[in-house]
Amino acid sequence: MLDLVWLIPALPLTGFLVVLLFGRKLGDPRSGYFATAMVALSFAVTVGVYFDLMSLTTEERSGHVQRLFSWIPSGALHVDLAFLADPLSLTMCLFVTGIGSLIHLYAVGYMHGDPRFSKFFLYLNLFAFSMLMLVLGSNMLVTFLGWEGVGTCSYFLIAFWHEKESAATAGKKAFITNRVGDWGFMMAMFIAFWAVGSLDYSVVNGGAAGMSTTTSTAIALFCFVGACGKSAQLPLYLWLPDAMEGPTPVSALIHAATMVTAGVYLMVRINPLLGAADSYAPTIIAIVGAATALFAATIAVAQNDIKKVLAYSTISQLGYMFLAVGSGAYVAAIFHMVTHAFFKALLFLGAGSVIHGMHHQQDMRFMGALRKLMPITAITFIVGWLAIAGVPPFAGFWSKDEILLFAYDKSPILYAVGLVTALLTAYYMTRQVIMVFFGKARWHDAHEEHSAHGDLTPHESPPTMVLPLVVLAGLSIVGGLIQLPSWSWIPHDLTHRLESWLEPVVHAHEHELTTSAHDLSGILALVAIACAVAGITAAFLIYAKHKAKPIEPQLLADGWGYDRAVSWVMGGPGRQAFDGIAWADANIIDGAVNGSGSLVSGAARQFRKVQSGNVRNYAAAISAGVVLLLLWFVVGRGLL
Amino acid sequence: MTEFPILTLLVLTPAIGAALVALASKRHPDLVKITALGSSVLTGGFSLWVLFAFEKGNAGFQFTSQHAWIRPWGISWHLGIDGISLFLVVLTGILFPLVIVGIDSHSKSMADQKRYLSWMLLLEAGVMGSFISLDLFLFFVFFEIVLVPMYFLIGGWGYEKRVYAATKFFLFTMVGSAFMLVGIIATAILAKADDGRVTFDLIKIAENADFAASTGRWLFFAFAIAFAVKVPLFPLHTWLPDAHTQAPTGGSVILAAVLLKMGTYGLLRFGIYLFPEAAVWSRPLFFTLATVGILWGAIAATMQKDLKRVVAYSSVAHLGFIVLGTFALTTTAVTGGVMQNINHGLSTGALFILVGMIYERRHTRQIAELKGLQKVAPIFAGVFMIVMLSSIGVPGLNGFVGEFMVLIGSFATARWWVTVAAAGVILAALYLLWAYQRVFHGEPDEANKDFAELKWKEASLLLPIIGLIVFTGVYPKPMLDRIEPSVKAFIEHVEQHSDYQQPAPSEPVLEVGEG
């Protein structure tokens, strides 16, 4: 099966080409089922490759490279289109194709009736292809190909309803903000190539120890700039909340489960560089991650749009993953990436189901009491809520706990920030669950304003949409099993499974916990549980029991005004500066050109007067010339 | 080599075609069109023949043909083609028939149409000649011939301000050429061949001449100014937006796709090749102007209100990348630059075609007057999108390959400039996506709601270009294999005639170190 790695991205690519050519003929829903089948087949191949790789020893599975053809061979640069099948890329492929096919299936129901139904699946398959190229690339440039591919698909899909001005703007914003990060990624490649003469991960990572610390630090930090763009970290996170303009399956697939984790993947992929870099490099990453986690969580507390809450929550959870990367806990980062993919995809799809059932209402203030009308959506959403809030034994608890443990070992301050974030996460997610599924039904308030639409009572979603919810809910419950901590009451061979699976990729640079942290792990887990319970209780008292007024300051609802400040700078001074340059181009540079043009014609006009046609004037001029020449010979050259 | 004079035919076929079209009776419009199309298709066929017969590993000039012309001055009809010029010739050969058959000149009468086609063919002859001349004098003749048809094409078939634009184009280029003419004559006289005779032969001069540093620099700048205007390099670029915008669509396509490349090609083939020492010495200047041009062109493009001017300014930025790579003088960067000539020709050429189609439908190029076209013409929008992504430099399409090679290849010799120039990729996304949003997104208003979808005839004009855009992006190897040997030889030539040494490529470190 290992030789079939190429099939993993090739199947969605086939889907893309087929839907591109015959999408309109296949129509709604067949083109959707076809696209789903392609990704599902890709998942099947991935599972086959996974078992093949599993059967190998640790040494043997450190990296199987499959070369397709030479892509850019020039001078010293040799870039192959080649795939790297190792535990890390396979882990990514498994959840990209697995969750990807579930979301494809869900979208068949969600997008039903949309006039551009087949086009949606065209983009979705292209996205799956690009994402798989990203994770399977055996060198930085193939990853970059996928990296730009997913960015482009994200642009298409955010702006899918492009007649809407806000959707079009959000798509453009996502692309351009990501390009800032891409600049960092490109710089990292330039430096890496300059330092080791190759872009292959094996060479770049293998050469990490041999290059100067400055070089490895520079490559790692430039990669992190790229990661900040793609994975929506401070200060480049701005595009992700706006990306919610896209259809909800897109938010689930691209802006929660897969694409936005690409930055984390990249950092784990280059972990030897991070290990060789100056110690401040991982610290910067940990600080940015922790700061983003807390920052986004505070904003999520005051959002009323059901998807915006989840968007800020995604940013916050990605911050956790970078906190893990910066703390040297690569396994924990990947662990959280996987569990997050389960429960966040679940939450987004649940939100989509709610929006679908509510006839495109997204404001939680007009929801409430939906659990009776949408029972399956409600139950699965509640599972997702418990998972993200960190309630044991749901998946999110285990992965978040492991990150906090390593953060504690890195710095108590980072740990404290992570803990506060955990509390806020439990709080805002509880708030959301209560506002949507419990309390009084408020959807009539919104409908009274435009009640001409007939019966707008919310309804449960069709089976294609509900099935993925159930599967993801199951995964969100048991997801923690892949990496259980080594606590005395857990059977030893059930613990640290992900860690031993990923060992060939990350082991050498994975941070070793100090014994004190290790001994504290049980207590830290209890503290984390206490935090989750505190957050849930607080939200329960405020939103269900109305014991206190909600704390939702406008400042938080506006995301601390950061987005507005950036827009103001871009639209104000930024635009003026651009206008200034355009003005200078038209008036100074081109002005000089036109100026010298008129100078010449002006001078010519003066000189023309000399050519008067008057013979006496010519004769006078000639005589003057002769006299001057004679003078020059006589005086100047001393002829006499 | 006394084989079939294929290169001579590349020049003569369109030239004869131009003469025949000019002489043909205007009462036989079909005859005129068939002659024009036939000679351009034949030239295109010859160029493809050259492409397939081209020997891949050979760095030197192929298909050479040399005949004495003005013997006392050592001027000869000396043609040859190598990896650096090969694809420019092919691009010229492919684009001209497409433009001639696919783009309506909007001539007022048959006589007008006849003149248009005749000028087009003469233009093709001049461009072809410029790319394959190996004699300085001959090159100059072709380089100047190009001006005349282009001047008349802009002035005769252009838009509102065509006369201003045509004059500006002509004068700008003439001033540059004046410097080059002086440079060419001085070079020929100073660099007498072994036997003490004056020669204009490029290869002889380049092999024998090691000019004194100051002389070489003066001569280099005489050449460089002419080429910098043609490229155009910042700050000599302001003729370009006017010429591009005012030219008829066919003229804009040719101008962007091949005429500008006479500048970048000239810098490489004549400027740097003849005066390596001076070129190496002046690199910081060119790096800086190229980098400033990348950012300046992109920023100016962002603020344009006319869609055609957006594309025109984007050329300033794109050509900046090529100049940067050319002067970086590493194999990867120069190869990338040579390749980017072609890539830019394809994507910008296609963009001009598309803008021309918008103008035909709406009679405006003002961004503010266009809206929501994607809703009414999704296929048109899709084609525009692919071409735009190629221009932005999204991997998988052609634009990325050249741009990336330029940047990664230049990093070794122009690190800080590359760091700044790479930011140009952000701006490229900004100006194109913003323009795209305003033109294609949103709900179409009254004026735009009947915008016609792409027609078959239009699609057949764009399809070959899109095919090349995708193919080159996915599999550039055949192209790189043909360009690179000549570039390597070129850089070795520079190394031999200056103190420049290409930084040794870092050996891939394969051993995994400890720790």
Boltz contact constraints between the chains, C-beta under 6 A:
constraints:
  - contact:
      token1: [A, 70]
      token2: [B, 477]
      max_distance: 6.0
  - contact:
      token1: [A, 74]
      token2: [B, 332]
      max_distance: 6.0
  - contact:
      token1: [A, 74]
      token2: [B, 335]
      max_distance: 6.0
  - contact:
      token1: [A, 74]
      token2: [B, 405]
      max_distance: 6.0
  - contact:
      token1: [A, 74]
      token2: [B, 480]
      max_distance: 6.0
  - contact:
      token1: [A, 75]
      token2: [B, 331]
      max_distance: 6.0
  - contact:
      token1: [A, 75]
      token2: [B, 332]
      max_distance: 6.0
  - contact:
      token1: [A, 76]
      token2: [B, 505]
      max_distance: 6.0
  - contact:
      token1: [A, 77]
      token2: [B, 332]
      max_distance: 6.0
  - contact:
      token1: [A, 145]
      token2: [B, 395]
      max_distance: 6.0
  - contact:
      token1: [A, 145]
      token2: [B, 396]
      max_distance: 6.0
  - contact:
      token1: [A, 148]
      token2: [B, 394]
      max_distance: 6.0
  - contact:
      token1: [A, 148]
      token2: [B, 395]
      max_distance: 6.0
  - contact:
      token1: [A, 152]
      token2: [B, 394]
      max_distance: 6.0
  - contact:
      token1: [A, 162]
      token2: [B, 374]
      max_distance: 6.0
  - contact:
      token1: [A, 162]
      token2: [B, 441]
      max_distance: 6.0
  - contact:
      token1: [A, 163]
      token2: [B, 375]
      max_distance: 6.0
  - contact:
      token1: [A, 163]
      token2: [B, 443]
      max_distance: 6.0
  - contact:
      token1: [A, 165]
      token2: [B, 442]
      max_distance: 6.0
  - contact:
      token1: [A, 168]
      token2: [B, 437]
      max_distance: 6.0
  - contact:
      token1: [A, 168]
      token2: [B, 441]
      max_distance: 6.0
  - contact:
      token1: [A, 172]
      token2: [B, 433]
      max_distance: 6.0
  - contact:
      token1: [A, 172]
      token2: [B, 437]
      max_distance: 6.0
  - contact:
      token1: [A, 175]
      token2: [B, 429]
      max_distance: 6.0
  - contact:
      token1: [A, 175]
      token2: [B, 433]
      max_distance: 6.0
  - contact:
      token1: [A, 176]
      token2: [B, 429]
      max_distance: 6.0
  - contact:
      token1: [A, 176]
      token2: [B, 430]
      max_distance: 6.0
  - contact:
      token1: [A, 179]
      token2: [B, 426]
      max_distance: 6.0
  - contact:
      token1: [A, 179]
      token2: [B, 429]
      max_distance: 6.0
  - contact:
      token1: [A, 180]
      token2: [B, 426]
      max_distance: 6.0
  - contact:
      token1: [A, 183]
      token2: [B, 422]
      max_distance: 6.0
  - contact:
      token1: [A, 183]
      token2: [B, 423]
      max_distance: 6.0
  - contact:
      token1: [A, 183]
      token2: [B, 426]
      max_distance: 6.0
  - contact:
      token1: [A, 186]
      token2: [B, 422]
      max_distance: 6.0
  - contact:
      token1: [A, 190]
      token2: [B, 408]
      max_distance: 6.0
  - contact:
      token1: [A, 190]
      token2: [B, 411]
      max_distance: 6.0
  - contact:
      token1: [A, 193]
      token2: [B, 408]
      max_distance: 6.0
  - contact:
      token1: [A, 194]
      token2: [B, 411]
      max_distance: 6.0
  - contact:
      token1: [A, 194]
      token2: [B, 412]
      max_distance: 6.0
  - contact:
      token1: [A, 196]
      token2: [B, 506]
      max_distance: 6.0
  - contact:
      token1: [A, 196]
      token2: [B, 508]
      max_distance: 6.0
  - contact:
      token1: [A, 196]
      token2: [B, 509]
      max_distance: 6.0
  - contact:
      token1: [A, 197]
      token2: [B, 505]
      max_distance: 6.0
  - contact:
      token1: [A, 197]
      token2: [B, 506]
      max_distance: 6.0
  - contact:
      token1: [A, 197]
      token2: [B, 507]
      max_distance: 6.0
  - contact:
      token1: [A, 197]
      token2: [B, 508]
      max_distance: 6.0
  - contact:
      token1: [A, 198]
      token2: [B, 508]
      max_distance: 6.0
  - contact:
      token1: [A, 203]
      token2: [B, 508]
      max_distance: 6.0
  - contact:
      token1: [A, 206]
      token2: [B, 512]
      max_distance: 6.0
  - contact:
      token1: [A, 207]
      token2: [B, 509]
      max_distance: 6.0
  - contact:
      token1: [A, 209]
      token2: [B, 513]
      max_distance: 6.0
  - contact:
      token1: [A, 209]
      token2: [B, 515]
      max_distance: 6.0
  - contact:
      token1: [A, 210]
      token2: [B, 509]
      max_distance: 6.0
  - contact:
      token1: [A, 210]
      token2: [B, 513]
      max_distance: 6.0
  - contact:
      token1: [A, 578]
      token2: [B, 299]
      max_distance: 6.0
  - contact:
      token1: [A, 578]
      token2: [B, 302]
      max_distance: 6.0
  - contact:
      token1: [A, 578]
      token2: [B, 303]
      max_distance: 6.0
  - contact:
      token1: [A, 579]
      token2: [B, 303]
      max_distance: 6.0
  - contact:
      token1: [A, 581]
      token2: [B, 299]
      max_distance: 6.0
  - contact:
      token1: [A, 582]
      token2: [B, 300]
      max_distance: 6.0
  - contact:
      token1: [A, 582]
      token2: [B, 303]
      max_distance: 6.0
  - contact:
      token1: [A, 585]
      token2: [B, 300]
      max_distance: 6.0
  - contact:
      token1: [A, 589]
      token2: [B, 235]
      max_distance: 6.0
  - contact:
      token1: [A, 589]
      token2: [B, 238]
      max_distance: 6.0
  - contact:
      token1: [A, 590]
      token2: [B, 238]
      max_distance: 6.0
  - contact:
      token1: [A, 593]
      token2: [B, 238]
      max_distance: 6.0
